[in-house]
Amino acid sequence: MPMLIACVGNSDLMLDGQYLAVRNHIGQLPSFREQTRALLAEGDTILSRLDAPLLRPLVAWLLDRRAKDQTPLQIVLLATDQDPPHPQDTVFAAQLLERWLLARFPQSSVACARDKLSGNPSDYDAMYRAIRRVLQTLKPGEPPIYLSLTAGTPAMTFALTVHALDLFGSHCSFLYLPRGSETPRELRVRRWLQQAALLADARRELQRGEFGRAAVLLRQAGVPNAFAQLAEAADHRLAYHFEEATTTAKQAQRDPRTRSVAQEFLRELEELEAARRLLDEKGGQQAVPHAYEPLLSELVANLRLAWENDREADFLARLYRFHEAMLRWLVEEQLAAPVHTSSGDATPAFRRWWNARPELQRRAAARNLNPERITRPLLDFLIADIPALKRDREVLRNLNRLTQLRSQTIVGHGFLGVRRDDILKAYRNVAGPQADPMRDVEELAQRLQLGTHADWPQRLRATLLELLTAWEAEQE
Amino acid sequence: MATAPPPGNRLLLVSTLGNRDILLDSQPIPQQSFRSTCEALLNTLKQNRSAVLSRLGAPILENIIRWILERHANFGDRPQLRVYLVASNQKDEHHRKTDTLPAAQLLQVWLPDTFGKDTIESVKLWRIDTNPADYDETINFFRELITKRAVPDPHEFAAIYLNPTGGTPALSFGLLTVLAPFLGEHTVVLYLPVHAERPTPLDVAATYRKYQALEDAQRALERYDFAHAAHLLRVAKADPPLYAFSEVLAYRLAFDFRRALYHLEETVIPASRDTLRALARHEQDTLHRLLFDAKALEQAREPVPDRYPTLLVELYGSAWIAWEQERYADFLARVFRFEEALLRWAVEHCLRLPTGAERDDQGRPRSLHEFRAGIAADPELEQYVATSPFDLTRPPTRDLLRYLLAFPRLADHPIARTVREHSLALDPLSQLRNQSIVAHGFAPVSREEIEGRCPDPLATLGRLVSVVGHDPTVHPLKASQQGLLAELRKTMLSW
């Protein structure tokens, strides 16, 4: 059953062609409330003298539109009944209107219900609460749900719009009867407000670096496809799915608004994909430190998002990888020793490199290090005597405390709970009272010039937000 | 965007205007001649400024501005109020007679004259040329003001006031739905009731934002994003036990049972009543059990299979959430841990061997002495392990654990068989995890990559978690989540 929801105002009733409302009632004349109560007491004989100048055209228009529909139109009237009673209360007007509507229109075509709104109808706050309460109890049938913005106070129409959109979503259709017109207008406000809400949600997700969810919301909001494609590409990139990210970003290139940013994004992806290919194909056979650089830089971006979004265990999982890859990179870069391995076992190329260094072997043996396994202690040992790396090793040693913490958590081998405070406490125990692991990771990456990509989520987020603002301006 | 806080005396007022907003000789100007009367006054104003100004009044704005200035009178500096008036100037001849633009132009002069040029920094006009009663038009009008940057930067003002008292419902609607959210959370809506002299500050903007935050919190709870929900519930100024309970669940989700329990007992339970209290009590039991089991496992040197199931179920829930939230690398990290813990549980259950680890004198991780002794005490088992390539001194690996479950004596053991077979299906995921950024590589991880290796990973996890007696269709935090959602709905309904 379709539904029409309308607030009842003082202009909603006429008697013998005259409005009943008394403006600025001062007590000499019967108030609107008293008049309507008195009329109600007269019974059905009064109905032929009444008119509903705002509701009648709305109902007639809706019935005409739905001529073939057999189900009655459910009309819900929202009326005020203040405590103490107020001269302009519409509670009795609503009862009169109900009777009048049932008499005026064929009984099978309309059904009526009334709800009382408690509170001052001019009070935005009170109406916001009262109308929410009433709408929550309604059980609308088939869409659309028609909402009249013609009658009622601004506070009432404001609350009606906001809550109806929220509760009934795209099923809402807002109607307004222009001054002096008998033909209602359907407002586009619904579409705009829904879009505004979706865009607000999308912006929030972008701020949090939740590109995947932002992409879905951007699509729903009907923004140019290329914007959502960029967000989707970012989501793939965060998952190191560079190929998928490339395919998606290429589509965003077609739109002139996103072309330059997509091209820059693709250039970075190309570099990342080439680095990974190089690592897969040549890593372990020869030292390929430059393959590590963009991939490590990318990991910094990933760490930042996990840290910002309070996903501590996931932050530690990534930090573990960052720590290991940093050590490998330093060894490859400084010593040209091929330490890349996918299984953890030393490769033949590394063994050759190792066998050529008997002094190193002797010292490693004294420390009980196994050169057949490329472990983090072995990697640290290899760079221990390089003075230029003293500072970097120190940072890595501090970060190592957190990789130990990671081992005890659900992303390692334990069930240890971990929150930001735990991470900071563990880290500050070794790195100093003001130390911050994320800041140290970023400083390390910058000092070692691992690449300029680490801030790409922030850059893309800023660009997407600017694009959205510009697009909204274009829509005007 | 300004970074430093604005001076405390910088104030902004945006007001819609209606025909009730100006008085001439203390009387309203008739609607039929509203525009023409105001235009005539404007012309006279040029020749005889004081005579015209002395005849004018602004019953709504005057009271509102006086109230604002009184409110900010205690600051060291004199208040500096910038005023924007929204005035209509329609093209349609039929409606032009009630337009408020000439009235706004009069007020532009009258307001600084009345309150002092030192106090009224400026009075600016925003003209709406289309029908101010048309909702579409008024919404577009306010949107355009924002996108064309006609609206000042809200960060420049210490306080912002909106007055929707005059003007059409459509203008008020646009003011509150478009402009108020843009101007931000320090915006106060003022409404001057009929016959009143002091405006009522309405918290509609705050109310609107509060409701929005509550609804966002509801969505976050539905996604099991308890940490974000707790933040939103704080923003919405929800009852402390409500957001504290969400924080408890966030701790629980992070396996920080100790902190979750402490927070629950210190913050939630003392402040909650009725159903929330019952929910908190139930949560307390769950957390006690989880904490007890986690501690027992941490310290165990003996087999403690009974301590695993609650934690395995909890881990299953954590993996489920990562999957639903499309955080696939994080999902893999949890699957890896789930597989390992499940294998350990099965070995401890079936063979009564403790599967933990300790560090030797040199700090290297080693299997427990009791593990090795347990194997040595069973000649058949010792013989079975001796034929394998595994180093028993190292902490038991997943491969060793699976090998132990394949011990012929356990061939018909239902738990050993189920865990062995189904956990094998997860093994490709553990390999993918090893290649990803949550372990040792940079391999791409996506739903497709995962499903290519294990067609329905959640179902596989479900089959395994059912071995420890848990119904895999029920999320372990579902009861808590649903309970909290019910409490939140109650708050929203009663509010």
Boltz contact constraints between the chains, C-beta under 6 A:
constraints:
  - contact:
      token1: [A, 122]
      token2: [B, 193]
      max_distance: 6.0
  - contact:
      token1: [A, 124]
      token2: [B, 202]
      max_distance: 6.0
  - contact:
      token1: [A, 124]
      token2: [B, 204]
      max_distance: 6.0
  - contact:
      token1: [A, 125]
      token2: [B, 202]
      max_distance: 6.0
  - contact:
      token1: [A, 125]
      token2: [B, 203]
      max_distance: 6.0
  - contact:
      token1: [A, 125]
      token2: [B, 204]
      max_distance: 6.0
  - contact:
      token1: [A, 125]
      token2: [B, 207]
      max_distance: 6.0
  - contact:
      token1: [A, 128]
      token2: [B, 204]
      max_distance: 6.0
  - contact:
      token1: [A, 128]
      token2: [B, 207]
      max_distance: 6.0
  - contact:
      token1: [A, 154]
      token2: [B, 169]
      max_distance: 6.0
  - contact:
      token1: [A, 154]
      token2: [B, 172]
      max_distance: 6.0
  - contact:
      token1: [A, 157]
      token2: [B, 169]
      max_distance: 6.0
  - contact:
      token1: [A, 158]
      token2: [B, 173]
      max_distance: 6.0
  - contact:
      token1: [A, 158]
      token2: [B, 176]
      max_distance: 6.0
  - contact:
      token1: [A, 187]
      token2: [B, 135]
      max_distance: 6.0
  - contact:
      token1: [A, 187]
      token2: [B, 136]
      max_distance: 6.0
  - contact:
      token1: [A, 188]
      token2: [B, 136]
      max_distance: 6.0
  - contact:
      token1: [A, 189]
      token2: [B, 135]
      max_distance: 6.0
  - contact:
      token1: [A, 189]
      token2: [B, 136]
      max_distance: 6.0
  - contact:
      token1: [A, 189]
      token2: [B, 139]
      max_distance: 6.0
  - contact:
      token1: [A, 192]
      token2: [B, 139]
      max_distance: 6.0
  - contact:
      token1: [A, 212]
      token2: [B, 326]
      max_distance: 6.0
  - contact:
      token1: [A, 239]
      token2: [B, 445]
      max_distance: 6.0
  - contact:
      token1: [A, 239]
      token2: [B, 446]
      max_distance: 6.0
  - contact:
      token1: [A, 240]
      token2: [B, 442]
      max_distance: 6.0
  - contact:
      token1: [A, 240]
      token2: [B, 444]
      max_distance: 6.0
  - contact:
      token1: [A, 241]
      token2: [B, 444]
      max_distance: 6.0
  - contact:
      token1: [A, 241]
      token2: [B, 446]
      max_distance: 6.0
  - contact:
      token1: [A, 276]
      token2: [B, 442]
      max_distance: 6.0
  - contact:
      token1: [A, 295]
      token2: [B, 442]
      max_distance: 6.0
  - contact:
      token1: [A, 310]
      token2: [B, 227]
      max_distance: 6.0
  - contact:
      token1: [A, 314]
      token2: [B, 330]
      max_distance: 6.0
  - contact:
      token1: [A, 317]
      token2: [B, 333]
      max_distance: 6.0
  - contact:
      token1: [A, 317]
      token2: [B, 438]
      max_distance: 6.0
  - contact:
      token1: [A, 318]
      token2: [B, 437]
      max_distance: 6.0
  - contact:
      token1: [A, 321]
      token2: [B, 437]
      max_distance: 6.0
  - contact:
      token1: [A, 410]
      token2: [B, 255]
      max_distance: 6.0
  - contact:
      token1: [A, 410]
      token2: [B, 315]
      max_distance: 6.0
  - contact:
      token1: [A, 410]
      token2: [B, 337]
      max_distance: 6.0
  - contact:
      token1: [A, 411]
      token2: [B, 333]
      max_distance: 6.0
  - contact:
      token1: [A, 415]
      token2: [B, 255]
      max_distance: 6.0
  - contact:
      token1: [A, 415]
      token2: [B, 294]
      max_distance: 6.0
  - contact:
      token1: [A, 415]
      token2: [B, 311]
      max_distance: 6.0
  - contact:
      token1: [A, 417]
      token2: [B, 254]
      max_distance: 6.0
  - contact:
      token1: [A, 417]
      token2: [B, 255]
      max_distance: 6.0
  - contact:
      token1: [A, 417]
      token2: [B, 256]
      max_distance: 6.0
  - contact:
      token1: [A, 419]
      token2: [B, 254]
      max_distance: 6.0
  - contact:
      token1: [A, 419]
      token2: [B, 256]
      max_distance: 6.0
  - contact:
      token1: [A, 472]
      token2: [B, 147]
      max_distance: 6.0
  - contact:
      token1: [A, 473]
      token2: [B, 147]
      max_distance: 6.0
  - contact:
      token1: [A, 476]
      token2: [B, 144]
      max_distance: 6.0
  - contact:
      token1: [A, 476]
      token2: [B, 147]
      max_distance: 6.0
